[in-house]
Amino acid sequence: MINLCKQVIPYVLLILAYSFNGNYLMAFIMVILHEYIHYFTARHFGYKDGSVKILPFGAVLRLNNIDQASVIEEVTILLSGPIFNLVLAVIFYILSLYLNYGILKSLVFTNVCLGIFNLVPTLPLDGGRILRALLSAFKTYRVANIITIITSITIGCIFMLYYIFCFFRGQINFTFGIIAIYIIYYSIKEKERIAYIIMSDIIKKKFRFMKKGYMNNKILSIYCKESLLKALSLVEKNRYIILIVLDEDMQMLKIIYESEIIEGIKNYGNISLNDYVKASERK
C-alpha cells in the first residue's frame, strides 16, 4: 500500500515550475525501489504488515510490527535499502564502461547519492533509525532516542546553514532546503513522542516475548522518591525491566514491573514511586 504525504503535491508543483527534468523521475523510481527492498527484507523476517509513504523528498516504509524485531533484524532491514542503491551504482558504472549511454552515468550518480544520503544519521532516514537501533542495544530506549534526536537536529541545522550559505551565493537548491527543514521538524516531533514510544514498546514486548518464547531481564533498584516517568525512562527495548523500589534505608517497598508503570501513570499521573506504592496498597 502507498500513502501520499499532503506536502508532496505543492512540492512537486514547485519543482515542475522551477527546474523539472528527467532526473527527478529517475530518482523517484529509485526511491520507490529502495523502499520495496526494505519491504521484501522485512517480509523475509516475517514482518508483512506495512505501507510506503511518499514524502516531499523521498519515501519511507512504515512497518506496523517492526518494534518486534531484534536489533540485528532491524539494522539488516534498514541497511538493505542503501546497500541495494550502492550495488546498483556499481552495476550501472560497469555497464557505462561498455555502453555509452548518458542515462547510465545519471543512474550511477543517483544511486550513489541515495545510498550514501540514506546512511546519514538523521531521522527519518535509515541512518537515523540504524543509530537508534544500535544505541538501544546497550542504552535505555529513552537515552537512545534522545541521542538520535539531538544528532538528527544538529545535522538538520548544519544542512540548513549550508543551504542559507549557498542561497546568498546565488546557488539555490529548494530540495536541499526542504530536506533540512523536514529533518528538523520530524526530529522535534519525534522528541515529543518519546514517552509514548516507550509505552507502546512496553505493550508490544508481550508479543515479542510470545513470538520468541523468552526475553532477557534486567533488575534495577530505584529510590522511592523518584517519579513514575523516571521509572519509565529506564525501560529498554530488548530487555524486560523489573524495578525494586527502595526507601532511605535501602529497604524494599515493592517490586514493580513495566506494565505497572503505564497503569500507574494512567491512573495517578506522574506521582512518586512512594505515593504509587501507598496507592497500590490501598487497592
N, C-alpha and C positions, 0 to 999 in steps of 0.2 A: 504494500500500500504506500502511496506517495502523498504527503501533505505539503501544502504550499504556504510558506510564511507570508503574512499580509504585507510585509515590507518589500517583497520581491518585485511586485508589479511596478511601483514607482521607480525602483532601482533600474529595472530593465528598460523602462521608458527613457530614463536619464541616459543610459548607455546608448540606446538607439539614436537619441538626439545628438549625443556628443561625439562618439567615436566608434560606432559599431563596425566590426569586421568579422571575417570567418573564424578568427582565433577564439572569439568568445564562445561560439557554438561548439568548437572542438574541445575547449576547456570544460564546458558544461557537460558534454558527453563523458569526458574522462572522470569528472567528479562523480557522476552517477555510477559509472563502473566501479570507482573506488569504494563507494558506499555499499554496492552489492557484493563486493569481495568481503567486506566486513560481515554482511548478512550471511553469506554462504559459509564463512568461517564459524560464525555463531551457530548456525544450524549443525555444523559438524560436532559441536559440543552440546547440542540438544536444546539450544535457545532459539525458538522459532517465532515467537510472538513479537513482532516489531513492525516499524514503518520507517520510510525515508522521508525526512522533512527538508524541503528546499529552502535554503536561507539566502539572504541578499548576496553573499559572496561564495556560496557553495551549497553543500547539503550535509546532513548528519543523520545517522541511523539511530532510531530510538528503539531499544530493546526493553520490553516491559519487565523481563525477569533477569536482566544482566547482573543485578545485585546478588544473585545466587551463584555467580561464577567465582571461582577461586582466583587468586592474584595471577597465577600462570595463565589460566584461561582468558581472563580479561585482557592482559597485556598482549597475548597472542592475537586475540580478536582485533585489538586496536592497532597492532603493528601490521596486520595483514594488508590494510589499505595502502599505507605509504610504501611498503615493500613491493606491492603489486605495481605501483606507479614507477618505482625505480627500476624494476625488472623490465617493464615496458619501455622505459627510456633506453636501456641498454639494447633491447631488441631493435627498436627503431633506429638507434645510432648505427648498429651493424648493417641494417638494411640500407641506410643512407650512404654507406661506403660503396655500395654496389649499384644503387638506384639513385639517379639524380633528380629526385622529386623534392620540391620545397616543403611540401606538407610533412615529410618525414622529419626534417630538421625542426619544424614547428612542434611536432608531436614529441620529439626528444626534449625540447625546452619546456613544453607544458607539463610533461610527466615528471621531469626533474624538479620543477617548481612545486608541483602538487605534493610530491613525495617528501621533499625537504621541509616545505612550509607546514605540512600537517604534523611534523615532528617537533615544531616549536612548542615549548611547554606553556601554552596558554589555553584557557577554556574558551569555546567548546571544542577546540581542535584535539586530535588524537594525542598529541604530545602532552597536553594538559591533563588528560584523563589517564595517560600512562604514568605521569608523575604522581598523580593522586593514588593510583592503584599500588605503585611501588612503595610510596610512603606509608600507606595503610598496612603494609606487611609488618612494619615494626614501630609504627606510631599509632596513637589513638586516632579514630576516624575524624574527630574534630580538628586535631592538630594537622593531620594530613590535608584536610580541606582548607584550613587557614593558610598553610604554607603554599599550597597550589594557587589559591585565590590571590595572595599577595604577589606571587611570581607572575601570575597572569595579568593583574592590573599594572604592575611595573612595566612589563613588556608592552602592554597596550599603550601606556603613556609614552614609552620610547618611540613606538610606531607613530603616535600622534605628533610628537615633536619633530620627527623626521619628515612627516607629511607637511607640517607647517613650514619647516625649513625649505623643502622643495617648492612649496607653493609660492613663497616670496622670491624664489629664484626663477619663477616662471615655469616650473615643471609641475604641472597639475595632473594628479592621478586620483580621480574620485574614488576608485575602487580601494586603493590603499587607505585613504581617509576613512571610508565606511568600515573597512575591516578593523581599524584601530578603535573607532567609536563602539563598534559592536562587541569587541573583546572586552573593553572596559565595562560596558553596560551589562553584558552577560555575567562577568565576574562579580560585579556588585550585587546583582540579583541572586547569584549563587551563594554569596556571603549571607544574605538574608534568609536563605533556606537551610542553613547548616543544621539547626536543631531539628527541623522536620525531616531532613535526610537521615539523621541519626535515628530518630524514632521509627522511620519507615524501615531502616535496616534492621532494627531490633525485631520488628514484626516479621520480616522476611527470613530471619535466621531460622525460624521454626521450619520453613520449607527446605532450606538448605540442609538443616540437620536431618530431616526426614529423608531427603534425597541421598545423602551420603551415608547416613546411619551413625555418624559420630561427629563430634566437634571439639576442638581444643578449648580448654577452660583457662581462665585467669582469675585468681583470687586476690583482691586488694582490700586493705584496711583503710577506712575513711573516717575522719573526725566528725562527730555528730553535729557540730555547728556549721558544717558545710551545707550548701543548698542542694536541692534535687537536680537543678540544672548543672551544678558542678559534678554531681554523680553521673549525669547523662554524658558529660564531656569526656568521661573516662572510658566510654564504650569503644570497643574496637570492632572492625568489620569482620574479621575472620576468627575471633575468639569470643566465647561466651563469658561475660564478666560477672563474677559473684562478689558482692561488696559486704564486708564485715564492718558494721558501724560501731565505733569505739568512743567511750566518753573520755573525760580528762584524765582518768586513772587507768586508761588503756583497757578498760573492761568492756566486754562485748555487750551491746544493747540489742542488736538484731542482725540477722543475715538478710540482705536484700538482693533480689535477682533483677535482671534487666527489665523484665516485663513490669515489675512492681514500680520501677521509676516512672514509666509512662503513666501508669494508673495513678500514681501519687500526684504527678503534675496535672493530670486531667481532673482529679477530684479536689485537690487542695491548692493548686498553683505552685509557685516556686518557694515553698517553705523550707525550713531547715530540716535536716535528717532527724534531729532530735524531736522536732514537732511532728514529723511524719511517723516516727516510732510510737509516740504517745497517741496520735490519732488512730493508727492501725490497731493499737492495743485496746482502744475503746470500742472497736467494732465487735 
